[in-house]
Amino acid sequence: FCDEKGKTGVKPVETLANLLINPPDGTPDCMRGIIVVRSPLTPFAKQAVSEAGQKLPGRTPIEIDVFLEAELLVNLTECNLVPKHEVMSEDLKEQVLKRYSVKDSQLPRIQFTDPMARYFGLRRGEV
């Protein structure tokens, strides 16, 4: 979902949230959406993004990620200055923890604001 206007307000966020909550006929359920904007969201739009996941009592909350258009101009996965990143499955994660005799808390950390973490959509606890 891409907003073509200069400032992105609440309306595009609500439109995407409604599409995720009530997908058109024949569309598979999706609990994650991406908004690409040219300039940062307004404060009210940021609040709408954080509240969008709370609209579904009893269902998996939806997640909306916001990317600036400038952040997507360079493909970080193909840049030779960025090391290769892969998301580990839970089984592989357990094998690594056993092999090196470490706890989950002893693994190196990556911030959720890191561009590669955002690219892969990583959440807390994922390796």
Buried (B, 14 or more C-beta within 10 A) or exposed (E): BEBEEEEBBBEBBBEBBEBBBEEEEEEEEEEEBBBBBBEEBBEEBBEBBEEBBEBBEEEEEBBBEBBEEEBEEEEBEEEEEEEEBEEEEEEEBEEEBEEEEEEEEEEEEBEEEBBBBBBBEBEEEBB
